[in-house]
Amino acid sequence: MADTKIALLPDRGAVTIAGEDARTFLQGLVTNDMALIDKQPALYAGLLTPQGKILFDFFVVATPEGFCLEVARSKAGELVERLKMYKLRSKVEILDASADYTVAAIWGGEYAPHGNGKPPLLFADPRLPGMGYREMTTLRSDWALGGETCDSATQDEYHAHRIGLGVPEGGRDYAFGDAFPHEALFDQLQGVSFKKGCFVGQEVVARMQHRGLARRRVVPVVAASALPDPGVPITAGGVEIGKLGSTAGNRGLADIRIDRVAEFKAKGESVRAGDVEVNVELPAWATFSLEAKPAGSPA
């Protein structure tokens, strides 16, 4: 059995952006700095509302024609229409290319694809080293997914791996249009630049960063038994403080008011997902902590 696992992700799609203005067009819109593409194969980024809420999260990878955004397949068409709203006179062509690409996640070990002709889009997942790689192939490619050095895995196994590392995914662990980047851990997972200058929603994101206003976070929760279905309330002392997101056995991710966790823990109140008691376990890479809110601060 190989250490490296590969899983097809049929719920992932692609949007392509070609043309001479592609880079500057994206630079003025997305949360991350497009200049980083010169130093690394891909970026993790998002597109926000003017009020700073996440509408889409995606990977940005360079192609010979411009850029490809790997995004939730169900959101690809909507992303195309949103980007076209900002096109104005920019010399770019924006297309939903989901039907052209097969997306896979690879993790657990090294991976080297093999084949002939035009190579696939292969890049290290920029969020966290342990996440592994992503590969995007097309029907026009003679390159194979997988090989003798890796074992096939399921999409559920990929999500169990992601959950185990504490990495959230939009639409599963937070609702699009409802979460700020800090709440979805963009600041922890290389998804936002605080130095690039303006992008849609930038003022709100910068304010949250400088004032430390992120009281909600998507964080790992662990129980002694299997967790209930996603979407159940997270409560403490009979008060709802969040919602359960994606789960894998007794581990899951939850969108929680982390300041309330500390507050209720100090009172000896347990945190529960539905009827199941859970512990909030921050990942080792997190730079934030569970802290009680200051006296007199708003609920």
N, C-alpha and C positions, 0 to 999 in steps of 0.2 A: 504494500500500500504506500503510495506516494504522500509526501508531506504537503505538497501543493494541491489545492482544491480549485476547481473551476465550476462556476454555476452560471447558466444563462439567466438573464434578467429581462424577461419579455415585457415587463411593465415600464421599461426605459426606452425613450425615443431620442430623436436628434433634430436639431434645428441648425441649418447652415447659414452663415453670413459671409457673403463673398463681395468683392469689389474693393476699389482703392481706398475707400474711407472706412473699411470694416473695423480696423483697430481703434481709430479715434471715435467712431460711432459708439462702440462698446465702452470705451474708456469713460465717456460722459454719462453712462447709464448704470453700469454694474457696480457692485459693492467692492470688488477687488481691483488691484492695479494691473492693467494689461501689460505694463512694462515687465512684469515678472515672467511673462511667457518667453522672454529672451533668456531666462535663467533656469527655467524648469518646464517640463513637458505640458503641464496643465495647471489650471487654477480652479479652486472652488469659489463660487460666487453666487450672488442672488440679484434679483431685480425687485425693487421695493415700490410701494406706493409713495406719493409725496409726503405722507405722514409717517414714513419709516417702517411700515409693516411689510413682511415678506410675501410677495406674490408668486415667485418662482425661485427655486434653488437649482443649481446645475454645475457641471464641470465645463470649463472652456479649454479647448485643445486646438492648437494651430493645425491648419491643413494647407496644401499648396494653393488652394483657391482663396483662403481666408481663415475662417474659424468654424468650429463645430461645437455646439452646446449640447451636451448629453443631459437630458431633462426627463422628468416623468412623462411617459408616452401620453397619458391622459391630459397633460398640460401643454403639449407641444404646439397644437393649433392655436391655443389661447396666447402662448408666448409669441408666436409669429405675429398675431394681430396687435399685441401690445407693442412689440418692437416697431412695427410699421407706423404706429401712432407717433413715434419719435423720429421717424426717418427724415421728414422734411426734404431738404435738398441733398442729403448725404448720398454719395454714390455707392450704394450697397444693394445687394439682392438677398432677400430673406426668404427661406423656404423651410417647410416642414419636411424633413428627410427621414422620418421615422421608418417609413417602409423600406428604405434602402439599407438600414443598419441593423445588425445583430449585436447586442451588448452583453458582455460577460464580466463577471467579477472573479478575480484570481487572488487567493490568499494562502498563507501558511508556509510558503517557501519561494524559491526563485522560479522564474518562468521565462522561457525564450520561445516565442512562436516560430513556426517553420512554414516555408512555402515559397512560391515564386510570384513574380510580377509585383503589382502595387501592394506594399505592406499595409497591414491594418493600423488603426490608431490605437497604440498601446501606451499607457502612461501609468505612473505610480499615483495612487489615490493621494491627492495633496493634503487631505484632512489630517491623516495620522499614519505614521509608518506601518503600524500593524494592520492597517486596512488592506494592504496589498496593492493590486493593480486593477485597471479596467482595460478592456479590449473591445474595440468596435470594428467589426468587419462588414464588408458588403458582398453582395452576390457577384460582383465583378472581381473579387479577390480570390486567388488560388491558395491563400494562406489558411491553414487549418486552425480551428479553435481547440486548444488542449494538445494532447499527445501523450507519449509514453511517460513523461516526467510528471504528470499530474492526474488526479482522479476526478471524475465527474461528481458534482455535488448538486443539491437542490437549492432552489431559491430560498426555502425556509432555512436551510443550513447557513446560507450567506447572511440572512437576517439575524440568526442566532449569533454568528460571529460578530456582526456589527453591534448588536445589543450588548454582547459581552464586553466590548471595548467602550461602550457608553457613547456611541456616535448616533445622533438622531437623524431621521429622514423626514423631509417635508411631506405632509399628507398622512403620515403614520404617527408621528410623535408630536407634531404641532400642526395647527390648521393654517393653511395658506390664507393670507389676508388678515390674520389675527395675531401673529407673533412678530416681535421685534428681533433683529439679528442677534442681540445679546441673549435673548431668551432661548433661541435655537442654537446657541453656542458658536455662532459664526466667529466671535472674537477669540474663541478657544481653538478653533479648527481651521485657522488660516483662511477664513471666508470673507474677511473685510479688511480694507486698508484704511488706516486713520491718517495717512500721510499723502494720499494721491490727490486730494482736492475734491471738487464737487462731483457728486453723482446723485441720482434721484433718491431723496430721503436722507441725504448725508447730514443735514443739520441735526435731525432728531437723533441719529446714531451717534454723532459726535458728542451731543449733550449727555446721552446715557453713559458714554465712556468716561467723560471727564467728571461727571457728578456721581458715578457709581450707582445709577438708579435701577439696575437690573435686579429686581426682587424675585421675579419668576425665572426659572431655568428648567430645561429638560435634563433630568438626572436619572441615574440608575437606581432601581429599587430591587431588593432581593427578599424573598419569602422562604419559609421553611417547607412550603408545599407549592403546588402549581398555582400560578396567578390566574385571576379571572380574565374574562374577555376584555380586549381594549375598549376604552371609553368609559369604564366604571369610575366613579368619583374616588379621589384620594381624600381621606378625611383624617382629622385629628381632633379629639375632644368633641366629636359631633359636628365639627365645622368642616365644610368642603374647602380644601386648599389646593386642589389640582385635579388632573385626570390622568388615568393610565393610558399609555400609548402602546407601542408594539411590545410583544412578550415572546419569550422562548422558555417554556417550562417555568421554573421558579424565578427567573430573571426578567426584568422588563425595564422600560424607560417611561418616565412620567413627567408631565409638565406641571411643576409644583411651585408654589410660593415658598421658596427656600427659607425666607426669614421666619415664616410661620412654623416651619418644621422645628427650628431651634427653639422658638417660643414655647411650643407645646411639649417638646422634649424636656425643657426645663421644669415644666409642671408635672412631669411624670406621665404624660399622655402618649399613648402609642399612635403610630401612623398606620393607616389601614387602606388597602385597595379593596373596596367592597367589604367583604367580611374577613379578608385575609390580612393579618398583620405583616407589615413590611419594614425593612430597614433601608434608609437612604444611604447609599455608598458612593461617594464621589470618586470618579476615576483619578488615578495617580497624576494624570497630566493636567487636571483642572487647577486653575490659578485662583478660583474663588472658593469661599468656604460657606458653611451653614452658620449664619449669624442671626441672632435675634434682632428685630427691628428696634431702632432707638425709641425711647419713650416719647410719646407725643406725635410720632410719625403717623401718616394716614394708613388705614388698613388696606 
